[in-house]
Amino acid sequence: MKIVLLSAVLLAATGPLFEGSYAQETQITPVPLPAPEFPKAPDGAQASFDENAVELLTYMVELSRLIGGGITQLFASAQRAENLLTPIRHAAQAQLAAISGPKPLPVNNGEADVAARKGGLGLWEMANAALEGETVGPGGIQTALTEFRNRYRLDNAFAMRSDELPGKVTIAHATAQGAVTASTAEDSYKRANASMGRINGYIAALETSNDLKTSVDINTRVMIEVAQQLNETLRTEAAIASAAGSYLMTLGAEAAEPDSISDLLRNFDR
């Protein structure tokens, strides 16, 4: 009875983890008895027999075998549980890697991209820089301005900035303002086109995304592209408004000069 109760206690200690998987292990198998070599009795010794001692010794031996068997089974059960949990742990690690960490998606954040997003110092500052032949802004705007300068021979108009006649000076500044506006619009259009191309890539990546992290990353990048396109639109509209304002100011300034309004209208009102 004592052995059966001890078996129940040891089985309960294994916990719920092993109950479902190893319910067939309903009892503990004692470890086998060793085969010791007992020393021979000394000469002249007499045999004796103590029933209580033999019973107690037998009980201790069986109890030791039972404990040893229970520990062995516990280790075996733990090993089997480890084998079962290993694939689960690997799957969890793979899932964690899938929902965390950087993703191989374009972020449009290289050195040239950052510089292009900054734009020029300001529309008026860029117009003055164009008149002086200096760099007006990032690569896209500067490239467009150089092309317009050569195509429309703007250097002749820009040279009037030092003319003695105020009307020619204002025309030079208005021309520079228009050149900056056209260059800004050209660059914004190309950058918006490039942004739309990246959005197409994001849509394709979203169709094959199999985890939440990638989908969130894609959505974040699309929102960045939308913000960039909105800023390109605002930049172009601001340039157009600045050019229109410059024209009106030029018109007003020229109208204030005696006998000059007719020449101004012939130059601008076409």
C-alpha positions in Angstrom: 0.0 0.0 0.0 2.9 2.4 0.8 4.4 1.7 -2.6 1.2 2.4 -4.4 0.7 5.7 -2.5 4.2 6.8 -3.3 3.7 6.0 -7.0 0.6 8.3 -7.0 2.5 11.1 -5.4 5.4 10.9 -7.9 3.0 10.8 -10.9 1.1 13.8 -9.7 4.4 15.7 -9.5 4.9 15.4 -13.3 2.2 18.1 -13.8 -0.5 18.6 -16.4 2.0 18.8 -19.3 2.6 15.1 -19.2 -0.9 13.9 -18.3 -2.4 14.2 -21.8 0.6 12.9 -23.7 1.6 10.1 -21.5 -1.6 8.9 -19.8 -0.6 5.4 -20.5 2.2 5.6 -17.9 -0.1 4.8 -14.9 2.6 3.3 -12.7 6.3 3.6 -11.9 8.5 0.8 -13.1 11.2 0.2 -10.3 14.8 0.1 -11.4 16.2 -3.4 -11.5 18.0 -4.9 -8.6 21.8 -4.9 -8.8 23.8 -8.0 -8.6 26.1 -7.3 -5.7 28.8 -9.7 -4.5 28.4 -10.1 -0.8 31.5 -10.8 1.3 31.9 -14.3 2.8 31.0 -14.8 6.4 34.1 -14.7 8.7 35.3 -17.9 10.3 33.4 -18.9 13.4 30.4 -16.7 12.6 27.0 -18.1 13.3 23.9 -17.5 11.2 21.2 -15.3 12.7 17.8 -14.2 11.5 15.9 -11.0 12.5 12.4 -10.9 10.8 11.9 -7.2 11.5 15.3 -6.2 10.2 14.7 -8.3 7.0 11.3 -6.7 6.5 12.6 -3.2 7.0 15.6 -3.8 4.7 13.3 -5.2 2.0 11.1 -2.2 2.3 14.0 0.2 1.9 15.3 -1.6 -1.1 12.0 -1.5 -2.9 11.5 2.1 -2.0 14.9 3.0 -3.4 14.0 1.1 -6.6 10.7 2.9 -6.9 12.2 6.3 -6.4 15.0 5.6 -8.9 12.4 4.3 -11.4 10.2 7.4 -10.9 13.2 9.8 -11.5 14.1 7.9 -14.6 10.6 8.2 -16.0 10.5 11.9 -15.1 13.7 12.5 -17.1 12.3 10.5 -20.0 9.0 12.4 -19.9 10.9 15.7 -19.8 13.0 14.7 -22.8 9.9 13.7 -24.8 8.3 17.1 -23.9 11.5 18.9 -25.0 11.3 17.1 -28.3 7.7 18.1 -28.7 8.3 21.7 -27.8 11.3 22.2 -30.0 9.3 22.5 -33.3 6.9 24.8 -31.5 9.7 27.0 -30.3 11.3 27.1 -33.8 7.9 28.0 -35.3 7.5 30.8 -32.7 10.9 32.1 -33.5 10.2 32.1 -37.2 6.9 34.0 -36.6 8.7 36.5 -34.4 11.3 37.1 -37.1 8.5 37.6 -39.6 6.7 40.3 -37.6 9.8 42.2 -36.4 12.9 43.7 -37.8 13.6 45.6 -41.1 12.0 44.6 -44.4 13.8 44.6 -47.8 11.5 47.4 -49.2 12.6 50.6 -50.8 12.5 53.6 -48.4 13.6 56.3 -50.8 15.8 57.8 -48.1 19.2 57.9 -49.7 21.5 61.0 -49.6 20.2 62.3 -53.0 16.6 61.7 -52.0 17.0 63.6 -48.7 18.7 66.5 -50.6 15.9 66.6 -53.2 13.2 66.7 -50.6 14.7 69.8 -49.1 14.2 71.9 -52.3 15.8 75.3 -52.6 16.2 77.9 -50.0 13.2 79.8 -51.3 11.6 80.9 -54.6 12.9 84.5 -54.4 16.4 83.2 -53.3 16.4 80.7 -56.2 15.4 83.4 -58.7 18.2 85.7 -57.5 20.7 82.8 -57.7 19.5 82.1 -61.3 20.2 85.7 -62.2 23.7 85.5 -60.8 24.4 82.1 -62.5 24.7 80.3 -59.1 23.2 77.0 -58.0 19.5 77.4 -57.4 18.6 74.2 -55.6 19.0 70.4 -55.6 20.0 68.4 -58.7 16.6 68.1 -60.4 15.7 71.8 -60.3 19.2 72.8 -61.2 19.3 70.4 -64.2 15.9 71.7 -65.5 16.9 75.3 -65.1 20.2 74.7 -67.0 18.2 73.1 -69.8 15.7 76.0 -69.9 18.5 78.6 -69.8 20.1 77.0 -72.9 16.9 76.3 -74.8 15.3 79.8 -74.4 18.6 81.8 -74.2 17.7 83.1 -70.8 21.2 84.6 -70.2 20.2 87.5 -72.5 17.2 88.2 -70.3 19.1 87.7 -67.1 21.7 90.2 -68.2 19.1 93.0 -68.1 19.2 92.8 -64.3 22.0 95.4 -64.4 20.3 97.6 -67.0 19.7 101.3 -66.3 16.1 101.1 -67.2 13.9 99.8 -64.3 11.6 98.1 -66.7 14.3 95.9 -68.0 15.5 95.1 -64.5 12.0 94.0 -63.5 11.7 91.9 -66.7 15.0 90.1 -65.8 13.7 89.3 -62.4 10.3 88.1 -63.7 12.1 85.9 -66.2 14.2 84.3 -63.5 11.0 83.8 -61.4 9.3 82.1 -64.4 12.4 79.9 -65.0 12.5 78.8 -61.4 8.7 78.0 -61.5 9.1 75.9 -64.7 12.2 74.1 -63.2 10.3 73.4 -60.0 7.3 72.0 -61.9 9.5 69.9 -64.1 11.4 68.4 -61.1 8.1 67.8 -59.1 6.5 66.1 -62.1 9.5 63.7 -62.4 9.6 63.0 -58.7 5.9 62.3 -58.6 6.2 59.9 -61.4 9.0 58.1 -59.6 6.9 58.0 -56.5 4.0 56.4 -58.4 6.4 53.8 -59.7 7.4 52.8 -56.2 3.8 52.6 -55.2 3.3 50.0 -57.9 6.0 48.0 -56.3 4.4 48.3 -52.9 1.1 47.1 -54.3 2.8 44.0 -55.7 4.6 43.4 -52.4 1.3 43.7 -50.5 -0.3 41.0 -52.7 2.4 38.5 -51.6 2.7 39.6 -47.9 2.1 36.8 -45.5 2.6 38.6 -42.2 1.3 41.7 -40.4 4.7 43.4 -40.0 5.3 43.5 -43.8 1.8 44.8 -44.5 2.2 47.6 -41.9 5.6 48.5 -43.3 4.2 48.7 -46.8 1.3 50.9 -45.6 3.7 53.2 -43.8 5.8 53.6 -47.0 2.8 54.3 -49.1 1.8 57.1 -46.7 5.3 58.5 -47.0 4.9 58.5 -50.8 1.5 60.2 -50.5 3.0 62.9 -48.2 5.8 63.4 -50.7 3.4 63.8 -53.7 1.3 66.3 -51.7 4.4 68.3 -50.9 5.5 68.3 -54.6 2.0 69.6 -55.5 2.3 72.4 -52.8 5.8 73.2 -54.0 4.6 73.6 -57.6 1.5 75.6 -56.7 3.6 77.9 -54.5 6.0 78.5 -57.4 3.1 79.3 -59.8 1.6 81.7 -57.3 5.0 83.4 -56.8 5.4 83.8 -60.6 1.9 85.3 -60.9 2.6 87.6 -58.0 5.9 88.7 -59.6 4.1 89.4 -62.9 1.6 91.6 -61.1 4.2 93.4 -59.2 6.2 94.0 -62.3 3.1 95.2 -64.1 2.5 97.7 -61.3 6.1 98.8 -61.0 6.3 99.4 -64.8 3.0 101.2 -64.9 4.3 103.7 -62.4 7.0 104.7 -64.8 6.0 107.4 -67.3 5.2 106.3 -70.9 6.0 102.7 -70.1 2.7 100.8 -69.7 2.3 100.3 -73.5 5.7 98.7 -73.8 5.0 96.5 -70.8 1.7 95.3 -72.2 3.3 94.4 -75.5 5.8 92.3 -73.7 3.5 90.5 -71.2 0.0 90.6 -72.4 0.1 88.1 -75.3 
